[in-house]
């Protein structure tokens, strides 16, 4: 009863309630005028048809367009308003100008070392083409002179994160989607407070919606009182807004510009299994040490200056050559980021580039499997061509409707020869691709519409690194506690489950 009452007085509920009231008032006004005149009713329908034509001709994902067209034509007033306020990927003109200015300012610090691309071209032309796309689309170059290490669990990541935070001498940058008080965050916060006392520049950024139910309102002010420079990303306000969906889903830590973490794990206790919510939580992270870590520092500063409206000089944070000494070159790494500011789907295209080049196998971990037609077709074609395509998803869901939608894609994939496994101990939250003992990707990017098209995301593309073997070994070891899903089993679904899944698939881009 206490939890039930607390939900109705939570900031999340109040904000959504106020947004709902605004939407109800606007829709009521439109419906009132609609009832008063056949002419106005006709105008509404014409507007809906024009909006549908506009959507058809936009450069957007076809599944995303189809879902919105159905909503607009079935519910002309409500659908048009919802599209205007909640469908747009691009930011407001003012925000876009600021973000583009930050991007331009950082470009001189992200120049591609031609020596690296030359040696990569000699080794593998396919790898060079993949890195070239990522560099052109997200501006981040490919690096050698970087050590990488994969952590197969949130617990392992947590221990190494604390170790590296303790070593910080100049600065610590952290940005996370979810932060919640508990064993994990309290331990990290204690280190951050000590580092501030030592004179280290500590900066922390969290997504306001991601933390709306886990942190007190304006928690960043408490952090500032501790000496930590803190801010929220995209503050959650009770107003209809086209940037409502553009959340910062990245999880990044940078220490002194030479060490960086990118992970699926947020800073809350379920990610390290200090508490159990959905069975055993399986997560992962990668640590970069050396030249490649600098890309994550730039990534953080772009977002920090954007939110703080500052004009800070990036170059003062760049590690000096002597700070990068001693790190052995471990293949090639390329951090990258994706954002909703344009129509370039960097995350999906990076995944698809790897998928299209797979020759022997492709192993995928993902908490959600909500795919558009292009990705489904690519997976099916790879499997039909003899590539060993395996996908691991959770067996215990964190969101039941999303889990039902994930399973809605099983039948087609299994029929094409894709192998699907569910992690029986609990919930798989790690997001990894590993291919042919050569390529890998690890980051924050789920295989769903929000991650691929709406959120700020990041990841690391890997070629020829020792982490490729670590990713493969961890995947095969995890399969030992997974349940393989058979085509026959999926075909035995009750008719009402099939019907519900069919409806969910139509509106999946809006979930």
N, C-alpha and C positions, 0 to 999 in steps of 0.2 A: 504493500500500500504506500509505503514511504517513497519507493522508487517511482511508482505511478504518479504520485503527487509532484515529485521533484521534476519529472519530465515536463509537466504543464507549467512550471515556473522557470524552466531552463531558458537560456538565451536563444538556443536553436529553435525551440517551439515558438517563442515570442516573435522572433524575426520572421519565421515562416508564416505565422498567423497574420502579422501585419502586411506581409506581401500578399497573402491570400485575400485580405480585406480590400487592398488596393485593386487587385485583379477583379474581385467581385463587383466593386463600385463601377469600374470601367465597363465591364461586361453588361451590368444591369442597365447602364445608360444606353449602350448600343442596342440591347434587347428592347428597351422602352421605345426608342425611336423606330426600331424595326417593326414593332406592333402598330405604330401609328400610321404608317404609310407604306403602300405597295411600292412606291417609287424608291423609298429608302431601302426597302428589303431587296429590291432589284440591284441597287447600287452596291449593297453588301455582297451579293453574289458575284457581281462583276469584279469587285475588288478581290474577292477570293480567287476567281479564275485568273485574274491578272497576276496575283501573287503566286499561284501555282505555275503559271508559265515562266515567271521570273525564276522560280526555284529550279524548274527543269533546265533552264539555260545557264544556271550558275555552275562554276567549276567546283563541285562538291562530290562527296562519295554518293553513288547512286542509291544505296540503301538508306542513307541519311535523308536524301531528297524524297524518296518514296514515302517514308514514314511521315514526314511533314506534309506532303501533298494530301495524303489520306486524312490527316487531322484537319487540315484547312478546308477541304471539300465537304467533309462530314459535319464539321462544326465551324461554319464560316467566320463568325465573330470571334469566338474563343480561340480558334486555331490561328487566325491571323495575328491576334494579339500575342499569343504564346510564341509564335515564330519571331515576331519583332523583338520580344524581350529576352528570349532564352535560346535562340538557335544560333546566333552569330558567333563565329570563331574569332573574328577580328576585333581588336580593341577600339575604343573611341579614337578619333583623330588625334586628340591631344596626347593621349597615352601612347599611341603608336609612334608619334613623332619623338617622344622622349625615349621610348625603347629603341627606335632606330638610331637615335643619336648615340646611345650607349654602345650599340653594336658597331657603329662606325668608329667610335673612339677606341674600342678594344681591338679592332682588326690589325693595326700595326704590330700588336703584341702577339699575334697568332699567325705570323708568317710561316709558310711551309718550308722546312729545311729540304732543299733539293737533293742533298746527299742521301737523305732517307728515302725519298721517292725513287731515286736512281737505283739504289740497292734493292728496293722492293720490286722494281720492274724486272730486275734480273732474276729474282727468285720466283715471282708469281704474278703474271699479268692480271689474272682475275682479282687477286687481292688489291692490286693497285687501282683497278677500276672501282672496286667497292670503296676504297678510301677516298678516291677522287670525288665520288658522289657525295659522301658525307662532308668532305671539306667544302664543296661548293654549296651544299644545302644548309649547313649549320655553322660554317666558317672555321671550325676547329680542325687543325692539322693532325696528321699521323706522326707518332713519335717512336723512336727507339730510345736507347739509353734510359730505360725505365724497367724497374722490377715490378712484377705483379704477383699477387697472392690471393687465392680464393678461399673464403671462409664458408663452409657448408652448413652453418647454423647461426642463428642469432646469438647464441651463447658464445661461440668462438669469436664472432665479430665484436661483441660487447667487450670481451676481455682485451682484444687487441686495440680496440678503440681507446680504452682507458690508458693502455700503455703508451700509445702515441700522443694522446692529449697531455700526459705528464711530461713529455719531452719538449713541448712547445716553448720556444724562446722569443718569438716575435709576434705571431698572431695565430688565432684560431677562428675559422669561419665555419658555421654550421647552419644548414637549412633543412627542415624536416616538415613532413605533412602532418604527422600526429605526434604530440608530446603529452605524456600523462605522468603525474606524480606516482612514484613507486620506487622499487629497487633500482631499476635502470636509470631513470631520469635523476633521482636523488643523488646517485653515485656520480653521475656525470656533472651535475650542477655543483657538487662539492669541489670537483677538480677545477671547473671553470672559475669558481670564486677564488680559489687559491692562486690560479694563474693570473687573474686580474690583480691580485695583491702583489704579484711578482713583476707587474708592469707589462704583461702580455696583452695585446689588443684582442679582446674577445668579442665576437659579433655573432648574434643568433637571430635567425628568422624562422618563423613558423607560419603555416597557412591558417588563416582565421577560421574557415569552415571546418578544416580537418581537426582543429582543436576546440571547436565550439562546445563540445560536450565533455572535454577532458581537462581543460584549463579554465581558471577563473577569468572573468571579463577583464580586459586590459592587463593581462598577466605580464606583457612586455614592460610595463612600468615598474613592476616589482623587480624584474631582471635589471633594469636600468639603475634601480636603487642599490643593487649589489655591485655596480660598476660594469656590468655587461651591456654592451651596445646591442639593443634588441628592437625588433619591429615585427609587425604582422604583414603577411602578404595578402593583398586583395581583401581588405577588411569587409567583414560580413555586415551589411547594412540592411535595414528593413525597407528596401525600395526595389521596384522592378528595374532590372538592369540587364543589358546584353552581355555583361562580363561576369554575370553570376556563376556561370559554369566553368570559368577559366581558373581552376585551382592550381596551386603549386604542389605537385605530387612528388617532387624530387626529394631525395634523401642523401645529403652530401656533407662531408666533413673535410676541411683542408687545414693542414698544420704547416705553417711556415712556407707554403708554396711548393714544398718538395715531397709531401706525403698527403694522399687523398683517399677517402673512402667513398664508394658509391654502393648503395645497398637497397634491398627490398625492405629492410627492417626499419621501422619507425622507433621512436624512443618511448616505448611503453612495455609493461612487464609481460604481456602475452607473447611478444616477439622473442623473448629469451626464456619462455616457459616458466617464469617465476610465478605466473598464475595460469590457469587453464581455462580457455573459453570455448575453443572448438577442437578439443583433443590436442595432440601434440602439434606445435607450430613449427613448420619447416621453412626456414628462410635462408638467405645467402647474401654475401657481400664480396666485393673485390677491393683490395688495397693496392694503390699505385705508389711507388717510390721512385723519384727521379723526375726527368723532364716532363713527362705526361701529366703529373699532378698539377702543374701550372694551369692547364686548361680548366680544371675545376675551380681554381681560384678566380679566374676571369669570369667563369659562369656565375659564381656567387656575386662578384662585384657588379656585374651587369644587373642582376636582380636587386641588389642592395641599393645601388644608386638610383634605379628606377623607382623603388618604393620610397626611399628617403629624399628623393629629389635633390640629391647631392651631385657634385661635379668633381669627384675625387680622381686623382691621378693613379691609374692602375699600376704604372711602372714601379712605384715605390714598394709594391708588395712582391715584385718579381724576385725569386731567389737568385743570389749571385752564383756565378759558375762554381765557386768553391763549395757552395751548399749542395751541389749536385754531384760532387765527386764521390766515388766509392759505390755508386749504384751500377750494377752490371746490366748490360743490354739484354733484355729477355723478350726477344721477338719484337712485335709491333703492337702498339696500343693507340686507340683513337677515341678519346672521350667525345661525346656529342650531346646536343640538347635539341629538344623539339618544343615548339610553342604554337599558340593559336593566332599568331599575328599575320600569317599568310596562308596560302593554299598549298604549301609544300608539306607533304606528310612524311617527314623525315623518318620517324620511328617505323612506320609501316613499310616504307620503301627500303630501309636498312634491313629489316627482317626479310623482306621479299627478295632482296639481292642475294642474301645468303641462301635462302630456300631454293632459288632458281639455279644456283651453282652447286648444290649438293650432288655428289656422285655416289656415295656409299651409304651414308646415314645422316640423319638430323634428329637430335634429341631435344625436346622442348619441355620446360617446366613453366606452368602458368596457373595462377589462381582462378582465372576466368577465361573461358573460351567462347567469346562472342564475336564472330567473324563476319566480315562482309563477303560478297560473292567472289571478289578477286582473290582474297586470301584463301578461301575455301577451295577454289579451283586450283590454285597453285599447290596447295598441300595434296590434293587428290592426284594432280598430274605427276607430282614427284613420286608418290607412292606407286602409281600405275607404271611409272618408268623404272621401277625396281629399287628406288631409294628406300632404305629402312627408316621410315618416319614414325617416331614415337612421341606421344604427348602425355604428360603426367598432370593431372588435375587433383583437387582435393576430394576426399571421400566424405568428410564432415564439412558442410558449408558454413560460411559466415553470413551469407544472405540467401535465403531459401529460393526466392524468385530468380535470382541471378544463377543459382545452381541449377534450377530447372531449365533455364535458358542455355546454360553451358551444355547440359545433357541433350538439348534439342539438336545440337550439331553432331552428335556421335554417329547417328545412323549413316549419314552420307559419307562421313570420313571412314568409318569402318568398312563400308561397302567398297570403297576405293582401295582399301588395303592399309590405311593408316592404323597403327596400333595405339590404343588408348588405355591408360592405367590410372587408377585412383589411389591416392595415398591413404591407406586404411587407418594409420594411427591418428589422422586428424586433417590439418589444413596446410596445403602447400602454398606459400606466399612468395617464394623466390621466382624470379623471372629470368630464365636462362635459355640460350640456344647454344648448342655445340654441334659441330659439323665436320666429319671426315678427318678428325684428328688434326685439323688445321685452323678452323675458325671458331670463334665464340662471341657471344654477346651476353653481358649481364648488366642489369640496371633496374630502373623503376617502372618499366613500361609493361603494363598488362596487355593481354590480347583482347581488348574490348574497345568500344567506340570512344569512351571518355579518355583513356590513355592515348589512343592513337590519333584522336582528332581535336580534343578539347583542352587537355591539361598541359601544364609545363612539366616536361619529363626529361630524363637524362639516362645515359648508359655509356658503356665502354665496349667498343668493337675490338676484338683481339685476333691476332694472327701469329701463329708460331710461338706462342708463349707457353710457359709451363702450366699456366692456369687452364689451358685447353685440356690437358690430361687430367687436371684436378676436377674440372667440370664433368668430364666423361666418367671418371671413376665414381664421383659422387652420384651421378645419375644412375649408373648401373647398380651401385650399392643400394640406393633408395628403392629401386625396382623390387628388391627382395621383400619389402614390406608393403608392396602395392598389389592391388587386385586388377588383373587384366579384364577389360570389358569386352564381351563377345557380341558379335553382330546379332546372334540369335536372342540373346538376353534383351538387347535394346528393342528388337522387333516385337517382343512380348509386352511392350508398354500398353496399359489400358487406353481405350479410345479417348477418354476425357483428358488424360495427360497429354496425348498427342495434340488434341485440339488446343489446350492451353499453351503448349509449346509453339504451335503454329502461330497463334496470336502474338505471343511474346516475341517471336522472331521478326514479325513485321515492325513492331515498335521498339525493337532492341536499341536502335540508335538514339532513342529518346530517354533511355533508362539511366 
